[in-house]
């Protein structure tokens, strides 16, 4: 399956280019993040990563490949809402970049940001 336009798989860090592709981003905003738990090696997917931030709700994946496939289906199914969320985040970031002092008065789109 392919992701909708502007959504892409990437690594969790540009400084780790050999890491597996574990993040789906849209215009640099993470919407899905997959991680492998250290204690048992199970892959989990954090959906709506942009809304909940690190440590938010997650789903257990039966494997890396199944997690990727499920994440792609989820993004396709929620594409319209995800695009609206990303546009809201980008607009907030642009306002903050325009006036850093206004950050205290500009409520972030999702509670964990800011």
Backbone as JSON, one array per atom type, in Angstrom:
{
  "sequence": "XXXXXXXXXXXXXXXXXXXXXXXXXXXXXXXXXXXXXXXXXXXXXXXXXXXXXXXXXXXXXXXXXXXXXXXXXXXXXXXXXXXXXXXXXXXXXXXXXXXXXXXXXXXXXXXXXX",
  "N": [[0.84, -1.18, 0.0], [0.42, 2.27, -0.64], [1.21, 5.45, 0.74], [-0.89, 8.38, 1.2], [-0.51, 11.45, -0.77], [2.09, 13.65, 0.35], [2.38, 12.43, 2.82], [4.81, 10.52, 4.45], [7.13, 7.84, 5.05], [9.68, 7.87, 7.48], [12.79, 8.07, 9.33], [13.29, 8.07, 12.93], [15.11, 9.99, 13.54], [17.14, 12.28, 11.81], [19.83, 11.99, 12.09], [20.19, 9.34, 12.32], [20.27, 7.61, 9.92], [20.33, 4.92, 9.13], [18.55, 3.57, 10.67], [15.45, 1.72, 11.06], [12.53, 2.58, 9.11], [10.25, 4.26, 10.88], [8.44, 6.24, 11.41], [5.6, 8.05, 10.39], [5.21, 10.94, 8.71], [3.78, 14.14, 8.0], [4.47, 16.9, 6.27], [6.58, 17.33, 8.07], [5.37, 16.89, 10.53], [4.8, 14.53, 12.93], [2.59, 11.88, 12.64], [2.21, 9.22, 13.08], [4.06, 6.99, 15.09], [6.24, 4.37, 15.39], [7.6, 2.08, 17.7], [10.0, -0.17, 19.1], [9.65, -2.13, 21.85], [11.93, -2.35, 24.53], [12.05, -4.23, 26.61], [10.58, -6.54, 25.82], [10.68, -6.73, 23.06], [8.5, -6.27, 21.43], [6.69, -4.64, 18.85], [5.13, -1.48, 18.86], [2.59, 0.86, 17.93], [2.13, 4.27, 17.92], [-0.59, 6.03, 17.38], [-2.04, 9.01, 16.03], [-0.01, 10.64, 16.97], [0.72, 13.3, 16.88], [-1.34, 14.54, 18.25], [-1.33, 13.49, 20.87], [1.27, 13.34, 21.74], [4.52, 12.17, 23.02], [4.33, 9.02, 24.64], [1.62, 8.65, 24.5], [-1.59, 7.07, 23.69], [-1.4, 3.74, 22.35], [-1.03, 1.02, 19.96], [-0.57, -2.47, 19.91], [1.58, -4.24, 17.76], [1.73, -7.08, 15.62], [4.0, -7.61, 14.24], [6.85, -5.89, 12.79], [6.39, -5.42, 10.05], [3.61, -5.86, 9.84], [2.77, -3.82, 11.52], [3.58, -1.56, 10.07], [1.96, -1.86, 7.77], [-0.61, -1.7, 8.92], [-0.48, 0.9, 9.98], [-0.29, 2.43, 7.65], [-2.79, 1.88, 6.48], [-4.41, 3.03, 8.45], [-3.66, 5.77, 8.29], [-4.53, 6.35, 5.7], [-7.28, 5.98, 6.02], [-7.91, 8.02, 7.85], [-7.13, 10.34, 6.62], [-8.22, 12.94, 5.83], [-8.89, 14.22, 8.31], [-6.36, 14.16, 9.51], [-4.9, 15.82, 7.8], [-6.17, 18.28, 8.3], [-5.51, 18.61, 11.02], [-2.69, 18.78, 10.83], [-2.43, 21.1, 9.29], [-3.43, 22.97, 11.11], [-1.5, 22.79, 13.15], [0.81, 23.61, 11.76], [0.08, 26.25, 11.14], [-0.06, 27.37, 13.71], [2.63, 27.04, 14.49], [3.84, 28.76, 12.66], [2.82, 31.25, 13.45], [3.99, 31.45, 15.97], [6.69, 31.47, 15.24], [6.72, 33.9, 13.96], [6.4, 35.72, 16.03], [7.91, 35.31, 18.8], [7.44, 36.12, 21.43], [4.73, 36.16, 21.62], [4.04, 33.58, 22.08], [3.31, 32.83, 24.64], [0.71, 33.72, 24.78], [-0.58, 32.47, 22.73], [-2.52, 29.77, 22.36], [-1.58, 26.4, 22.16], [-2.39, 24.02, 19.54], [-2.82, 21.42, 20.46], [-2.82, 20.02, 23.68], [-0.3, 19.0, 24.76], [1.7, 20.26, 23.4], [3.95, 23.06, 23.13]],
  "CA": [[0.0, 0.0, 0.0], [1.17, 3.52, -0.65], [0.65, 6.52, 1.56], [-1.42, 9.52, 0.45], [0.49, 12.49, -1.04], [2.66, 14.45, 1.44], [2.67, 11.58, 3.96], [5.95, 9.69, 4.08], [7.86, 7.12, 6.09], [11.0, 8.41, 7.76], [13.39, 7.56, 10.57], [12.98, 8.92, 14.08], [16.11, 11.05, 13.61], [17.95, 12.42, 10.6], [21.19, 11.57, 12.39], [20.21, 7.87, 12.35], [19.69, 7.23, 8.62], [20.27, 3.48, 8.94], [17.47, 3.02, 11.48], [14.26, 1.37, 10.25], [11.53, 3.64, 8.92], [9.29, 4.02, 11.95], [7.6, 7.43, 11.61], [4.89, 8.62, 9.26], [5.13, 12.38, 8.91], [3.18, 14.97, 6.97], [5.08, 18.22, 6.42], [7.44, 17.23, 9.27], [4.58, 16.63, 11.73], [4.64, 13.09, 13.14], [1.22, 11.44, 12.9], [2.36, 7.85, 13.59], [5.43, 6.63, 15.48], [6.38, 2.98, 15.83], [8.8, 1.79, 18.47], [10.14, -1.56, 19.56], [9.89, -2.11, 23.29], [13.21, -2.95, 24.9], [11.91, -5.36, 27.52], [10.07, -7.77, 25.2], [10.89, -6.7, 21.61], [7.24, -6.1, 20.71], [6.5, -3.36, 18.17], [3.89, -0.77, 19.14], [2.37, 2.03, 17.07], [1.45, 5.4, 18.54], [-1.4, 6.7, 16.36], [-2.35, 10.39, 16.43], [1.16, 11.08, 17.74], [0.7, 14.76, 16.93], [-2.35, 14.97, 19.22], [-1.08, 13.01, 22.23], [2.68, 13.46, 22.11], [5.17, 10.94, 23.46], [3.67, 8.33, 25.75], [0.17, 8.62, 24.31], [-2.15, 5.75, 23.43], [-0.7, 2.97, 21.32], [-1.55, -0.31, 19.61], [0.46, -3.5, 19.78], [1.69, -4.78, 16.4], [2.19, -8.46, 15.63], [5.36, -7.57, 13.69], [7.2, -4.59, 12.18], [5.73, -5.33, 8.75], [2.18, -5.69, 10.07], [2.6, -2.49, 12.07], [3.66, -0.6, 8.95], [0.77, -2.01, 6.94], [-1.73, -1.15, 9.67], [-0.31, 2.36, 10.08], [-0.62, 3.0, 6.34], [-4.25, 1.82, 6.35], [-4.98, 4.01, 9.38], [-3.44, 7.1, 7.73], [-5.43, 6.49, 4.55], [-8.65, 6.07, 6.54], [-8.07, 9.27, 8.59], [-6.37, 11.35, 5.88], [-8.8, 14.29, 5.86], [-8.7, 14.78, 9.65], [-4.93, 14.35, 9.74], [-4.49, 17.02, 7.05], [-6.68, 19.44, 9.05], [-4.68, 18.74, 12.22], [-1.36, 19.24, 10.43], [-2.55, 22.51, 8.88], [-3.59, 23.74, 12.34], [-0.19, 22.8, 13.82], [1.72, 24.45, 10.98], [-0.33, 27.66, 11.3], [0.37, 27.77, 15.05], [4.09, 27.17, 14.46], [4.17, 29.96, 11.89], [2.52, 32.4, 14.3], [5.02, 31.5, 17.02], [7.93, 31.9, 14.59], [6.59, 35.31, 13.64], [6.51, 36.53, 17.24], [8.2, 34.38, 19.9], [6.86, 36.62, 22.68], [3.3, 35.85, 21.61], [3.84, 32.16, 22.37], [2.62, 32.72, 25.93], [-0.7, 34.04, 24.58], [-1.14, 31.61, 21.68], [-2.78, 28.43, 22.87], [-1.2, 25.39, 21.17], [-3.54, 23.27, 19.06], [-3.0, 20.23, 21.28], [-2.32, 20.34, 25.01], [1.09, 18.62, 25.09], [2.64, 21.14, 22.67], [4.18, 24.37, 23.68]],
  "C": [[0.89, 1.24, 0.0], [0.44, 4.56, 0.2], [0.08, 7.62, 0.68], [-0.32, 10.56, 0.2], [0.83, 13.3, 0.21], [2.86, 13.67, 2.74], [3.83, 10.68, 3.55], [6.52, 8.99, 5.3], [9.23, 7.76, 6.25], [11.55, 7.75, 9.02], [13.06, 8.51, 11.71], [13.96, 10.06, 14.23], [16.91, 11.08, 12.32], [19.39, 11.97, 10.84], [21.32, 10.05, 12.51], [19.62, 7.33, 11.05], [19.58, 5.73, 8.38], [19.21, 2.81, 9.81], [16.3, 2.63, 10.59], [13.31, 2.57, 10.15], [10.4, 3.38, 9.9], [8.34, 5.19, 12.19], [6.9, 7.78, 10.3], [4.7, 10.1, 9.59], [4.42, 13.02, 7.72], [3.7, 16.37, 7.21], [5.84, 18.32, 7.75], [6.67, 17.02, 10.57], [4.35, 15.11, 11.83], [3.19, 12.76, 13.44], [1.19, 10.01, 13.43], [3.82, 7.65, 13.96], [5.41, 5.19, 15.98], [7.66, 2.85, 16.63], [8.8, 0.32, 18.85], [10.49, -1.51, 21.04], [11.15, -2.9, 23.62], [13.01, -4.23, 25.71], [11.43, -6.64, 26.85], [10.17, -7.79, 23.67], [9.62, -6.52, 20.79], [7.18, -4.7, 20.1], [5.15, -2.78, 18.58], [3.82, 0.46, 18.24], [1.59, 3.07, 17.84], [0.74, 6.16, 17.42], [-1.82, 8.06, 16.91], [-1.24, 10.94, 17.31], [1.19, 12.6, 17.89], [-0.29, 15.29, 17.96], [-1.95, 14.65, 20.66], [0.36, 13.16, 22.68], [3.29, 12.13, 22.51], [4.41, 10.33, 24.63], [2.16, 8.29, 25.64], [-0.32, 7.2, 24.05], [-1.42, 5.05, 22.29], [-1.43, 1.67, 21.05], [-0.38, -1.26, 19.46], [0.41, -4.05, 18.36], [2.2, -6.22, 16.49], [3.6, -8.59, 15.05], [5.61, -6.17, 13.13], [6.41, -4.4, 10.88], [4.22, -5.11, 8.91], [1.88, -4.31, 10.66], [2.64, -1.43, 10.99], [2.41, -0.65, 8.09], [-0.46, -1.41, 7.64], [-1.68, 0.36, 9.78], [-0.69, 3.03, 8.76], [-2.13, 2.99, 6.1], [-4.92, 2.88, 7.23], [-4.84, 5.42, 8.83], [-4.39, 7.34, 6.55], [-6.87, 6.71, 5.01], [-8.91, 7.44, 7.2], [-7.41, 10.46, 7.9], [-6.94, 12.76, 6.01], [-8.59, 14.94, 7.23], [-7.24, 15.06, 9.94], [-4.43, 15.6, 9.02], [-4.96, 18.3, 7.76], [-5.82, 19.69, 10.29], [-3.3, 19.3, 11.89], [-1.41, 20.7, 10.02], [-2.69, 23.41, 10.11], [-2.25, 23.88, 13.08], [0.77, 23.72, 13.08], [1.37, 25.93, 11.1], [0.1, 28.18, 12.66], [1.89, 27.97, 15.09], [4.52, 28.43, 13.72], [3.91, 31.22, 12.71], [3.59, 32.56, 15.39], [6.35, 31.95, 16.43], [7.9, 33.39, 14.3], [6.76, 36.21, 14.86], [6.67, 35.59, 18.43], [7.58, 34.82, 21.22], [5.37, 36.3, 22.78], [3.01, 34.4, 21.98], [3.07, 31.96, 23.67], [1.11, 32.94, 25.78], [-1.38, 33.14, 23.54], [-1.3, 30.19, 22.22], [-2.38, 27.41, 21.8], [-2.42, 24.56, 20.76], [-3.84, 22.01, 19.88], [-2.23, 20.43, 22.58], [-0.87, 20.05, 25.3], [2.1, 19.53, 24.42], [2.89, 22.42, 23.45], [5.27, 24.37, 24.63]]
}
